[in-house]
Every structure is written in structure tokens, then in C-alpha cells.
Amino acid sequence: MKTDHRDEVVMRLKKKLHQVVHGAFGDNFDKFDRALQQMVAERCNFVPLKEAKVMAEFETWADELLEKLNK
């Protein structure tokens, strides 16, 4: 089964955010903030997708990740 290109982008975002979060925890917040801004900038140049839809999926996943981290 061929993976939808949008799904591939979302999975890459999830993987990258996961790496950023794990690399930043225990470090200062500025490092996390800069890395997140860089990720978003790279993402904006990556594929012309509907930004609102992608951000909604991204925010949902980020909320789920935060819930797991706070347990």
C-alpha cells in the first residue's frame, strides 16, 4: 500500500519533534524553542500543504505527547 505523501510529512514531523523534545528536556527552554522554530521553518519549505490542516494534526499529536510526558 502506498503511503499518502501528507501522511509521510506528518510522520516526519512527529519523529523530528520527538527527537527535539528528548534532546531539550533537562536543558534550557531556549534551546527547545529555537529547535522548534527551525523545524517549523524547514517544514514550511518542505511541501505545499494546507497549513491549517497540518498544524491541527501536529497540535493534536503534541498535546498527546505532553500528556504522556506529564504522567
C-alpha positions as MATLAB code, in Angstrom:
seq = 'MKTDHRDEVVMRLKKKLHQVVHGAFGDNFDKFDRALQQMVAERCNFVPLKEAKVMAEFETWADELLEKLNK';
ca = [
       0.000    0.000    0.000;
       1.377    3.384   -0.994;
       1.648    5.916    1.835;
      -0.054    9.243    1.231;
       2.577   11.989    0.913;
       0.820   14.069    3.575;
       0.966   11.137    5.996;
       4.689   10.850    5.331;
       5.156   14.535    6.144;
       3.176   14.208    9.383;
       5.209   11.166   10.415;
       8.447   13.040    9.721;
       7.189   15.955   11.839;
       6.314   13.592   14.672;
       9.710   11.909   14.552;
      11.560   15.212   14.483;
       9.510   16.710   17.327;
      10.101   13.563   19.380;
      13.865   13.965   18.857;
      13.716   17.672   19.698;
      11.718   17.125   22.892;
      14.005   14.365   24.131;
      17.089   16.406   23.255;
      15.749   19.513   25.001;
      14.320   18.166   28.260;
      16.791   18.736   31.034;
      18.244   21.576   29.001;
      17.078   25.161   28.832;
      13.806   26.109   27.160;
      15.501   28.496   24.710;
      17.223   25.550   23.041;
      13.879   23.781   22.634;
      12.206   26.950   21.342;
      14.923   27.585   18.741;
      14.834   23.967   17.578;
      11.050   24.047   17.274;
      11.152   27.299   15.289;
      13.771   25.799   12.976;
      11.633   22.684   12.497;
       8.606   24.798   11.572;
      10.691   26.883    9.153;
      12.025   23.734    7.490;
       8.532   22.276    7.326;
       7.142   25.403    5.643;
       9.643   24.969    2.816;
       9.168   21.200    2.625;
       5.793   20.674    0.947;
       2.938   22.988   -0.082;
       0.226   21.502    2.131;
      -2.771   23.160    3.699;
      -1.071   24.643    6.738;
      -4.135   24.750    8.999;
      -4.848   21.045    8.492;
      -1.249   20.029    9.117;
      -0.947   22.278   12.172;
      -4.173   20.862   13.622;
      -2.796   17.323   13.324;
       0.566   18.454   14.687;
      -1.006   20.217   17.683;
      -3.151   17.182   18.481;
      -0.105   14.931   18.451;
       1.924   17.421   20.517;
      -0.875   17.518   23.127;
      -0.853   13.717   23.290;
       2.917   13.742   23.742;
       2.678   16.306   26.551;
       0.033   14.207   28.315;
       2.365   11.196   28.205;
       5.291   13.269   29.471;
       3.226   14.619   32.372;
       2.152   11.168   33.611;
];
